[in-house]
Amino acid sequence: MERAVETDARSRSPGVIRGRRDIIDEYAALYEEYPAARKRAVADTARKAGEQFLQAGERRAAIGEFWRAFRTRPTPARAVPLASALGGWRSYRASKHLSVRLP
């Protein structure tokens, strides 16, 4: 499995989140055939949205997005960002090193 590497500023814009959610909606019929892929897409999009909100100082919105990611696909790697978001951006950034190593 390959993972996209987000290297440019476009990957950090709010439009990316809307675009990801639009794609999930647009391909809803296909995702019905592959529910695990849909859960992963929804959870990954919510995590990215949470990160953007947290970086922008919108902690409440960030926690909501991290909760959506965890609820959609509960794993330890999704629990860490949710818990660390309570401490703000710096806490979240520090926790990213831990969550990368979790399943």
BAKOL-704596 format. One record per atom (N, C-alpha, C): atom name; residue in three letters; x, y, z. Coordinates in Angstrom, 2 decimals. Each point is the difference from the previous one (the first is absolute). Layout:
atome, residu, px, py, pz
CA, ALA, X, Y, Z
...
//
This chain:
atome, residu, px, py, pz
N, MET, 0.85, -1.18, 0.00
CA, MET, -0.85, 1.18, 0.00
C, MET, 0.89, 1.24, 0.00
N, GLU, -0.26, 0.90, -0.90
CA, GLU, 0.76, 1.23, -0.07
C, GLU, -0.80, 1.13, 0.60
N, ARG, 0.69, 0.92, 0.59
CA, ARG, -0.65, 1.14, 0.64
C, ARG, 0.44, 1.27, -0.71
N, ALA, -0.93, 0.88, -0.23
CA, ALA, 0.31, 1.27, -0.67
C, ALA, 0.89, 0.86, 0.92
N, VAL, 0.94, 0.67, -0.59
CA, VAL, 0.85, 0.91, 0.73
C, VAL, -0.44, 1.41, -0.34
N, GLU, -0.40, 0.73, 1.03
CA, GLU, -0.52, 1.33, -0.20
C, GLU, 1.14, 1.00, 0.16
N, THR, 0.46, 0.55, -1.12
CA, THR, 1.19, 0.84, 0.06
C, THR, -0.26, 1.47, -0.30
N, ASP, -1.11, 0.32, -0.62
CA, ASP, -0.19, 1.40, -0.39
C, ASP, -1.09, 0.66, 0.83
N, ALA, -0.13, 1.31, -0.16
CA, ALA, -0.95, 0.78, 0.79
C, ALA, -1.44, -0.38, -0.31
N, ARG, -0.27, -0.50, -1.20
CA, ARG, -1.37, -0.39, -0.31
C, ARG, -0.50, -1.08, 0.94
N, SER, 0.86, -0.88, 0.45
CA, SER, -0.41, -1.08, 0.90
C, SER, -0.43, 0.53, 1.36
N, ARG, 0.33, 1.24, 0.31
CA, ARG, -0.36, 0.58, 1.29
C, ARG, -1.15, 1.00, -0.12
N, SER, -0.57, 0.16, -1.16
CA, SER, -1.08, 0.98, -0.16
C, SER, -1.34, -0.62, 0.39
N, PRO, -0.92, 0.83, 0.48
CA, PRO, -1.34, -0.51, 0.37
C, PRO, -0.73, -0.62, -1.19
N, GLY, 0.33, 0.42, -1.19
CA, GLY, -0.65, -0.55, -1.19
C, GLY, 0.29, -1.48, -0.20
N, VAL, 1.13, -0.46, 0.50
CA, VAL, 0.34, -1.42, -0.12
C, VAL, -1.02, -0.85, 0.75
N, ILE, -0.41, 0.44, 1.16
CA, ILE, -0.97, -0.74, 0.80
C, ILE, -1.34, -0.06, -0.74
N, ARG, -0.44, 1.13, -0.51
CA, ARG, -1.26, 0.01, -0.77
C, ARG, 0.12, -0.92, -1.19
N, GLY, 1.14, 0.05, -0.69
CA, GLY, 0.21, -0.84, -1.17
C, GLY, -0.03, -1.48, 0.36
N, ARG, 0.64, -0.36, 1.09
CA, ARG, -0.01, -1.41, 0.44
C, ARG, -1.42, -0.45, 0.33
N, ARG, -0.74, 0.85, 0.69
CA, ARG, -1.38, -0.37, 0.37
C, ARG, -0.90, -0.06, -1.23
N, ASP, 0.23, 0.88, -0.95
CA, ASP, -0.75, -0.06, -1.27
C, ASP, 0.26, -1.30, -0.73
N, ILE, 1.25, -0.44, -0.01
CA, ILE, 0.34, -1.25, -0.67
C, ILE, -0.67, -1.18, 0.70
N, ILE, 0.01, 0.00, 1.32
CA, ILE, -0.66, -1.08, 0.74
C, ILE, -1.49, -0.03, -0.35
N, ASP, -0.63, 1.17, -0.08
CA, ASP, -1.42, 0.06, -0.37
C, ASP, -0.22, -0.42, -1.45
N, GLU, 0.86, 0.47, -0.89
CA, GLU, -0.15, -0.28, -1.42
C, GLU, 0.11, -1.50, -0.29
N, TYR, 0.86, -0.67, 0.73
CA, TYR, 0.22, -1.43, -0.23
C, TYR, -0.69, -0.87, 1.05
N, ALA, -1.10, 0.49, 0.55
CA, ALA, -0.72, -0.72, 1.06
C, ALA, -0.41, -1.40, -0.45
N, ALA, -0.46, -0.14, -1.24
CA, ALA, -0.42, -1.32, -0.49
C, ALA, 1.18, -0.97, -0.02
N, LEU, 1.13, 0.46, -0.44
CA, LEU, 1.19, -0.86, -0.03
C, LEU, 0.46, -0.33, 1.42
N, TYR, -0.05, 0.98, 0.88
CA, TYR, 0.40, -0.24, 1.38
C, TYR, -0.93, -1.00, 0.69
N, GLU, -1.25, -0.11, -0.45
CA, GLU, -0.90, -1.00, 0.58
C, GLU, 0.54, -1.41, -0.22
N, GLU, 0.70, -0.21, -1.09
CA, GLU, 0.60, -1.30, -0.29
C, GLU, 1.24, -0.24, 0.86
N, TYR, 0.61, 1.06, 0.47
CA, TYR, 1.23, -0.09, 0.78
C, TYR, -0.11, 0.85, 1.27
N, PRO, -0.81, -0.47, 0.95
CA, PRO, -0.24, 0.82, 1.21
C, PRO, 1.26, 0.30, 0.81
N, ALA, 0.95, -0.90, 0.00
CA, ALA, 1.24, 0.26, 0.76
C, ALA, 0.76, 1.17, -0.62
N, ALA, -0.01, 0.09, -1.33
CA, ALA, 0.67, 1.11, -0.68
C, ALA, -0.71, 1.31, 0.31
N, ARG, -1.32, -0.03, 0.07
CA, ARG, -0.76, 1.22, 0.34
C, ARG, 0.33, 0.45, 1.42
N, LYS, 0.01, -0.94, 0.93
CA, LYS, 0.34, 0.36, 1.38
C, LYS, 1.38, 0.62, 0.09
N, ARG, 0.94, -0.59, -0.71
CA, ARG, 1.36, 0.54, 0.03
C, ARG, 0.04, 1.40, -0.60
N, ALA, -0.71, 0.21, -1.11
CA, ALA, -0.02, 1.32, -0.64
C, ALA, -0.65, 1.05, 0.90
N, VAL, -1.12, -0.36, 0.61
CA, VAL, -0.69, 0.93, 0.91
C, VAL, 0.87, 0.32, 1.20
N, ALA, 0.60, -1.04, 0.60
CA, ALA, 0.84, 0.21, 1.19
C, ALA, 1.24, 0.82, -0.33
N, ASP, 0.65, -0.30, -1.12
CA, ASP, 1.20, 0.76, -0.38
C, ASP, -0.33, 1.46, -0.31
N, THR, -1.14, 0.23, -0.62
CA, THR, -0.42, 1.36, -0.31
C, THR, -0.31, 0.76, 1.29
N, ALA, -0.69, -0.65, 0.92
CA, ALA, -0.32, 0.65, 1.28
C, ALA, 1.27, 0.30, 0.79
N, ARG, 0.97, -0.91, -0.01
CA, ARG, 1.27, 0.26, 0.69
C, ARG, 0.71, 1.20, -0.59
N, LYS, 0.02, 0.08, -1.33
CA, LYS, 0.65, 1.13, -0.67
C, LYS, -0.74, 1.31, 0.32
N, ALA, -1.33, -0.05, 0.01
CA, ALA, -0.78, 1.19, 0.36
C, ALA, 0.29, 0.41, 1.44
N, GLY, 0.07, -0.98, 0.89
CA, GLY, 0.31, 0.30, 1.40
C, GLY, 1.35, 0.67, 0.14
N, GLU, 0.96, -0.49, -0.75
CA, GLU, 1.34, 0.59, 0.04
C, GLU, -0.04, 1.46, -0.47
N, GLN, -0.74, 0.26, -1.08
CA, GLN, -0.10, 1.37, -0.50
C, GLN, -0.68, 0.91, 1.00
N, PHE, -1.10, -0.48, 0.60
CA, PHE, -0.70, 0.81, 0.99
C, PHE, 0.90, 0.28, 1.21
N, LEU, 0.72, -1.01, 0.45
CA, LEU, 0.87, 0.18, 1.16
C, LEU, 1.11, 0.99, -0.29
N, GLN, 0.58, -0.09, -1.17
CA, GLN, 1.07, 0.93, -0.38
C, GLN, -0.53, 1.42, -0.08
N, ALA, -1.28, 0.15, -0.38
CA, ALA, -0.61, 1.32, -0.10
C, ALA, -0.50, 0.51, 1.36
N, GLY, 0.19, -0.80, 1.05
CA, GLY, -0.43, 0.43, 1.33
C, GLY, -1.45, -0.29, 0.31
N, GLU, -0.66, -0.81, -0.80
CA, GLU, -1.41, -0.34, 0.20
C, GLU, -0.09, -1.38, 0.66
N, ARG, 0.32, -0.03, 1.27
CA, ARG, 0.12, -1.27, 0.73
C, ARG, -1.30, -0.79, 0.05
N, ARG, -1.12, 0.66, 0.22
CA, ARG, -1.28, -0.71, 0.11
C, ARG, -0.34, -0.70, -1.31
N, ALA, 0.16, 0.69, -1.12
CA, ALA, -0.27, -0.61, -1.31
C, ALA, 0.98, -1.14, -0.27
N, ALA, 1.25, 0.19, 0.42
CA, ALA, 1.03, -1.04, -0.20
C, ALA, -0.37, -1.26, 0.77
N, ILE, -0.39, 0.16, 1.24
CA, ILE, -0.35, -1.16, 0.81
C, ILE, -1.19, -0.73, -0.61
N, GLY, -0.96, 0.75, -0.54
CA, GLY, -1.14, -0.63, -0.68
C, GLY, 0.44, -0.83, -1.19
N, GLU, 0.93, 0.51, -0.77
CA, GLU, 0.50, -0.74, -1.17
C, GLU, 0.81, -1.22, 0.43
N, PHE, 0.86, 0.16, 1.02
CA, PHE, 0.76, -1.16, 0.48
C, PHE, -0.94, -1.06, 0.58
N, TRP, -1.09, 0.43, 0.65
CA, TRP, -0.99, -0.95, 0.51
C, TRP, -0.66, -0.74, -1.17
N, ARG, -0.34, 0.72, -1.06
CA, ARG, -0.60, -0.64, -1.17
C, ARG, 0.96, -1.04, -0.58
N, ALA, 1.27, 0.33, -0.08
CA, ALA, 1.00, -0.95, -0.52
C, ALA, 0.06, -1.24, 0.88
N, PHE, 0.03, 0.18, 1.31
CA, PHE, 0.08, -1.13, 0.91
C, PHE, -1.28, -0.83, -0.03
N, ARG, -1.13, 0.66, 0.01
CA, ARG, -1.30, -0.69, -0.01
C, ARG, -0.18, -0.82, -1.28
N, THR, 0.46, 0.55, -1.11
CA, THR, -0.15, -0.67, -1.29
C, THR, 0.89, -1.24, -0.09
N, ARG, 1.21, 0.12, 0.50
CA, ARG, 0.97, -1.09, -0.08
C, ARG, 0.84, 0.00, 1.27
N, PRO, -0.56, -0.59, 1.09
CA, PRO, 0.68, 0.06, 1.29
C, PRO, 1.28, -0.84, 0.04
N, THR, 1.10, 0.69, 0.09
CA, THR, 1.31, -0.65, 0.14
C, THR, 0.81, 0.82, 0.99
N, PRO, 1.03, -0.58, 0.59
CA, PRO, 0.87, 0.79, 0.89
C, PRO, 0.60, 1.21, -0.72
N, ALA, 0.33, -0.17, -1.27
CA, ALA, 0.60, 1.11, -0.75
C, ALA, -0.99, 1.15, -0.19
N, ARG, -1.28, -0.24, 0.10
CA, ARG, -0.99, 1.07, -0.09
C, ARG, -0.37, 0.54, 1.38
N, ALA, 0.26, -0.77, 1.05
CA, ALA, -0.28, 0.46, 1.37
C, ALA, 1.03, 1.02, 0.46
N, VAL, 1.24, -0.19, -0.41
CA, VAL, 1.08, 0.90, 0.43
C, VAL, -0.26, 1.44, -0.45
N, PRO, -0.32, 0.26, -1.27
CA, PRO, -0.26, 1.39, -0.40
C, PRO, -1.20, 0.60, 0.74
N, LEU, -1.02, -0.82, 0.22
CA, LEU, -1.17, 0.48, 0.73
C, LEU, 0.39, 0.46, 1.40
N, ALA, 0.75, -0.80, 0.71
CA, ALA, 0.41, 0.35, 1.36
C, ALA, 0.98, 1.18, 0.00
N, SER, 0.94, -0.02, -0.93
CA, SER, 1.01, 1.05, -0.01
C, SER, -0.56, 1.35, -0.43
N, ALA, -1.08, -0.01, -0.76
CA, ALA, -0.62, 1.26, -0.44
C, ALA, -0.49, 0.82, 1.18
N, LEU, -0.29, -0.67, 1.09
CA, LEU, -0.44, 0.73, 1.21
C, LEU, 1.08, 0.94, 0.50
N, GLY, 1.25, -0.33, -0.28
CA, GLY, 1.12, 0.83, 0.43
C, GLY, 0.39, 1.08, -0.99
N, GLY, -0.66, 0.03, -1.15
CA, GLY, 0.30, 1.03, -1.00
C, GLY, 0.96, -0.48, -1.07
N, TRP, 0.42, 0.95, -0.83
CA, TRP, 0.83, -0.30, -1.16
C, TRP, 1.34, -0.64, 0.38
N, ARG, 0.67, 0.56, 1.00
CA, ARG, 1.32, -0.54, 0.39
C, ARG, -0.10, -1.43, 0.51
N, SER, -1.00, -0.26, 0.79
CA, SER, -0.22, -1.35, 0.51
C, SER, -0.28, -0.97, -1.16
N, TYR, -0.81, 0.46, -0.93
CA, TYR, -0.32, -0.84, -1.16
C, TYR, 1.26, -0.29, -0.80
N, ARG, 0.79, 1.02, -0.27
CA, ARG, 1.23, -0.19, -0.79
C, ARG, 0.94, -1.00, 0.68
N, ALA, 0.13, 0.09, 1.29
CA, ALA, 0.86, -0.93, 0.73
C, ALA, -0.52, -1.43, -0.09
N, SER, -1.32, -0.15, 0.01
CA, SER, -0.59, -1.33, -0.02
C, SER, 0.07, -0.66, -1.38
N, LYS, 0.22, 0.77, -1.05
CA, LYS, 0.05, -0.59, -1.34
C, LYS, 1.10, -1.04, -0.11
N, HIS, 1.06, 0.16, 0.71
CA, HIS, 1.09, -0.98, -0.03
C, HIS, -0.44, -1.33, 0.60
N, LEU, -0.86, 0.05, 0.99
CA, LEU, -0.51, -1.21, 0.63
C, LEU, -1.03, -0.69, -0.89
N, SER, -0.96, 0.76, -0.52
CA, SER, -1.10, -0.61, -0.76
C, SER, 0.47, -0.61, -1.32
N, VAL, 1.11, 0.44, -0.53
CA, VAL, 0.52, -0.58, -1.24
C, VAL, 0.37, -1.47, 0.23
N, ARG, 0.39, -0.33, 1.19
CA, ARG, 0.45, -1.37, 0.31
C, ARG, -1.13, -0.92, 0.43
N, LEU, -1.20, 0.50, 0.15
CA, LEU, -1.12, -0.81, 0.47
C, LEU, -0.82, -0.54, -1.17
N, PRO, -0.69, -1.13, 0.22
CA, PRO, -0.84, -0.57, -1.07
C, PRO, -1.25, 0.79, -0.25
//
